Amino acid sequence: MYQSLLHAHSGVRYLVITLLALAALKHLIGLLGGGKWKIWDQRLLLWSLIVVDLQVVLGLVMLIQGQRWRIPLYMEHATTMILVAVLIHVARKLTKKRLEDGARFRRAVACLLPAILLLALGIYRVTMP
């Protein structure tokens, strides 16, 4: 069972990276180009949030089931990924408020860019040779 979870966790990782990169790029373009906030922007954040939450749940199940919580590196990885999820939740919450479009894009980018950096750091730390 652990191997199945590991494969699922590894596969979902690419979906997380893709969705967060798309969301950050779309919101950065909207911010810099003075774009209008559309339903697609909100849905992209929602799907990113759903996939990140799924990834965190898979990771936590693996952490507990495989008794990896005893290894500091895996606890660091789990903490980092939970922080990524928190940042995506904050981005979603802050952009749901009725604000001008520029403020929504600014808030989204302010949460997404640190989330992507933390994600890259968390993946690198756990997969580095």
Beta strands, then each sheet from edge to edge (+ up, - down):
end
